[in-house]
């Protein structure tokens, strides 16, 4: 398992500088217009999408066919992809927090003016991690089913479906008369790790079922 994770991290390492450069450019574009919070969430989502690149490397090198003659199981391969996704999402959230905090300070947005502002920043980082996990995990079944090249066309679906679900839940709460106060948002943020865990579990089950039935040799 550890070797499978390290394989993807080593393969993606040469893209790290390019990703940081992109995040810096986005900081100049997003922080003045969308604020630090929007930038942090976007950073997490962008980094989580690097999971697509790991599948692309696997496809180009015919890695999955080779892996089947090694002492690893299909379950190990699927689980390793979800762990790599978690690592990418966490890195994106942390980088977004650091660059966002520096950019917000330069843009005089007062993100360190009070304890509440700093807590908001940390909660935004946690939200970025959860959103990235949900969006990224939606792409993994598509990647196992169609491969990296074909799945790229369907990546929009992986973002639209979770967005539609969350929007539907939001509308349901509004119809039920639930107002989104700071306390409500705080409770939702506290529940988000559980929601992301449940979502990832279902995406793992779907991914494993698709990969288990895929003929490689």
CORVENJO-V225435 format. One record per residue. N is the residue number from 1. RES is the residue in one letter. SS is DSSP state (a for helix, b for strand, c for the rest). PSI is psi in radians with two decimals (* if undefined). OMEGA is omega in whole degrees, -180 to 180 (none if undefined). Layout:
BEGIN
N;RES;SS;PSI;OMEGA  N;RES;SS;PSI;OMEGA
END
This chain:
BEGIN
1;X;c;-0.81;-179  2;X;a;-0.70;-179  3;X;a;-0.62;179  4;X;a;-0.70;179  5;X;a;-0.79;-180  6;X;a;-0.62;178  7;X;a;-0.86;-179  8;X;a;-0.67;-180  9;X;a;-0.71;178  10;X;a;-0.73;-179  11;X;a;-0.63;-176  12;X;a;-0.13;-175  13;X;a;-0.65;-177  14;X;a;-0.25;177  15;X;a;-0.10;-174  16;X;a;-0.79;-179  17;X;a;-0.69;179  18;X;a;-0.72;-180  19;X;a;-0.74;178  20;X;a;-0.71;178  21;X;a;-0.75;178  22;X;a;-0.73;180  23;X;a;-0.61;177  24;X;a;-0.75;178  25;X;a;-0.75;179  26;X;a;-0.56;179  27;X;a;-0.76;179  28;X;a;-0.53;-176  29;X;a;-0.66;-171  30;X;a;-0.70;-173  31;X;a;-0.79;179  32;X;a;-0.54;-175  33;X;a;-0.84;-175  34;X;a;-0.18;-179  35;X;a;2.98;-178  36;X;a;-0.66;-177  37;X;a;-0.82;179  38;X;a;-0.64;180  39;X;a;-0.73;-179  40;X;a;-0.76;180  41;X;a;-0.74;179  42;X;a;-0.64;179  43;X;a;-0.78;179  44;X;a;-0.76;-179  45;X;a;-0.76;-180  46;X;a;-0.77;-180  47;X;a;-0.61;179  48;X;a;-0.51;-180  49;X;c;-0.14;176  50;X;a;-0.23;176  51;X;a;-0.51;178  52;X;a;-0.70;-179  53;X;a;-0.63;179  54;X;a;-0.65;176  55;X;a;-0.65;179  56;X;a;-0.75;176  57;X;a;-0.73;179  58;X;a;-0.73;-180  59;X;a;-0.75;-177  60;X;a;-0.62;-177  61;X;a;0.02;-176  62;X;c;0.67;-174  63;X;a;-0.74;-175  64;X;a;-0.65;177  65;X;a;-0.72;179  66;X;a;-0.66;-177  67;X;a;-0.51;-177  68;X;c;-0.31;177  69;X;c;0.10;178  70;X;c;2.87;-179  71;X;c;0.93;174  72;X;c;2.62;-180  73;X;c;2.88;177  74;X;a;-0.59;178  75;X;a;-0.70;178  76;X;a;-0.75;-178  77;X;a;-0.77;-180  78;X;a;-0.81;-180  79;X;a;-0.70;-179  80;X;a;-0.62;179  81;X;a;-0.68;179  82;X;a;-0.60;176  83;X;a;-0.73;177  84;X;a;-0.72;177  85;X;a;-0.76;179  86;X;a;-0.72;179  87;X;a;-0.81;179  88;X;a;-0.77;-179  89;X;a;-0.73;179  90;X;a;-0.74;178  91;X;a;-0.76;179  92;X;a;-0.73;180  93;X;a;-0.72;-180  94;X;a;-0.81;179  95;X;a;-0.71;178  96;X;a;-0.70;178  97;X;a;-0.81;-176  98;X;a;-0.94;-179  99;X;a;-0.68;179  100;X;a;-0.71;179  101;X;a;-0.75;179  102;X;a;-0.80;-180  103;X;a;-0.70;178  104;X;a;-0.63;177  105;X;a;-0.76;179  106;X;a;-0.66;-179  107;X;c;0.05;178  108;X;c;0.80;179  109;X;c;0.04;173  110;X;c;0.69;-177  111;X;c;-0.28;178  112;X;c;0.35;-176  113;X;c;-0.35;180  114;X;c;2.90;178  115;X;a;-0.69;-180  116;X;a;-0.69;179  117;X;a;-0.70;179  118;X;a;-0.67;177  119;X;a;-0.66;177  120;X;a;-0.69;179  121;X;a;-0.76;180  122;X;a;-0.71;178  123;X;a;-0.60;177  124;X;a;-0.68;176  125;X;a;-0.74;178  126;X;a;-0.71;178  127;X;a;-0.67;178  128;X;a;-0.75;179  129;X;a;-0.78;-178  130;X;a;-0.77;-180  131;X;a;-0.71;179  132;X;a;-0.71;179  133;X;a;-0.77;-178  134;X;a;-0.83;180  135;X;a;-0.75;-179  136;X;a;-0.70;-179  137;X;a;-0.46;177  138;X;a;-0.49;-178  139;X;a;-0.43;-174  140;X;a;-0.79;176  141;X;a;-0.67;179  142;X;a;-0.68;-179  143;X;a;-0.69;177  144;X;a;-0.59;-177  145;X;a;-0.82;-170  146;X;a;-0.22;-175  147;X;a;2.90;-172  148;X;a;-0.77;-174  149;X;a;-0.85;180  150;X;a;-0.61;-176  151;X;a;-0.44;179  152;X;a;-0.63;-180  153;X;a;-0.50;-176  154;X;c;0.09;-177  155;X;a;-0.52;179  156;X;a;-0.60;179  157;X;a;-0.67;-178  158;X;a;-0.38;177  159;X;a;-0.62;-176  160;X;a;-0.66;-178  161;X;a;-0.91;176  162;X;a;-0.67;179  163;X;a;-0.72;179  164;X;a;-0.69;179  165;X;a;-0.82;-180  166;X;a;-0.65;178  167;X;a;-0.69;178  168;X;a;-0.72;177  169;X;a;-0.72;179  170;X;a;-0.80;180  171;X;a;-0.64;179  172;X;a;-0.75;178  173;X;a;-0.68;179  174;X;a;-0.76;179  175;X;a;-0.53;179  176;X;c;-0.02;178  177;X;c;0.29;179  178;X;c;2.13;179  179;X;c;2.45;-177  180;X;c;1.38;176  181;X;c;3.05;177  182;X;a;-0.62;179  183;X;a;-0.72;179  184;X;a;-0.78;180  185;X;a;-0.68;179  186;X;a;-0.74;180  187;X;a;-0.73;179  188;X;a;-0.69;178  189;X;a;-0.66;178  190;X;a;-0.55;180  191;X;a;-0.30;-173  192;X;a;-0.64;177  193;X;a;-0.69;178  194;X;a;-0.74;179  195;X;a;-0.74;179  196;X;a;-0.66;179  197;X;a;-0.79;179  198;X;a;-0.78;-180  199;X;a;-0.81;-180  200;X;a;-0.61;179  201;X;a;-0.79;179  202;X;a;-0.68;179  203;X;a;-0.61;176  204;X;a;-0.79;180  205;X;a;-0.75;179  206;X;a;-0.77;-179  207;X;a;-0.78;-179  208;X;a;-0.70;179  209;X;a;-0.71;-180  210;X;a;-0.74;-178  211;X;a;-0.61;-180  212;X;a;-0.62;-179  213;X;c;0.10;-177  214;X;c;2.29;179  215;X;c;2.15;-176  216;X;c;-0.60;-174  217;X;c;*;none
END
